[in-house]
Amino acid sequence: MVDMALVNLKDPGILADVHRFRGYHNIISWAKRQHLDIAKAETDAEAKLLTVEQCLASSAIHTRLQQHLLTTHPPSPPTFLIPTCDY
C-alpha cells in the first residue's frame, strides 16, 4: 500500500529518496550481520586457541624433550630442511 501511495504521488524525487533509503537500510543490515558473524568467528577462534594453549601447558612438552635434546647430539648436520607451518 505504501508503494502504491508513493507511485500515486507522481514525484520522482520522493521515489528516488525512498529507493536510496531502502538501499542504505539493506547495506546497514548486511554490515551488521557480517559484523556479528565475524565477532562469532573471532570468539570461536579465541576459545579454540585457549584450549590448545591449555593442552600445551598441561603436556609441558618442552620439559619432556629438553633432557633428550641436551644429551643427544645429531651425528651430522641435517641434509634437508624441515618445512615450517604457515598458519
Rosetta blueprint (number, residue, H / E / L):
1 M L
2 V H
3 D H
4 M H
5 A H
6 L H
7 V H
8 N H
9 L H
10 K L
11 D L
12 P H
13 G H
14 I H
15 L H
16 A H
17 D H
18 V H
19 H H
20 R H
21 F H
22 R H
23 G H
24 Y H
25 H H
26 N H
27 I H
28 I H
29 S H
30 W H
31 A H
32 K H
33 R H
34 Q H
35 H H
36 L H
37 D H
38 I H
39 A H
40 K H
41 A H
42 E H
43 T H
44 D H
45 A H
46 E H
47 A H
48 K H
49 L H
50 L H
51 T H
52 V H
53 E H
54 Q H
55 C H
56 L H
57 A H
58 S H
59 S H
60 A L
61 I H
62 H H
63 T H
64 R H
65 L H
66 Q H
67 Q H
68 H H
69 L H
70 L H
71 T H
72 T L
73 H L
74 P L
75 P L
76 S L
77 P L
78 P L
79 T L
80 F L
81 L L
82 I L
83 P L
84 T L
85 C L
86 D L
87 Y L
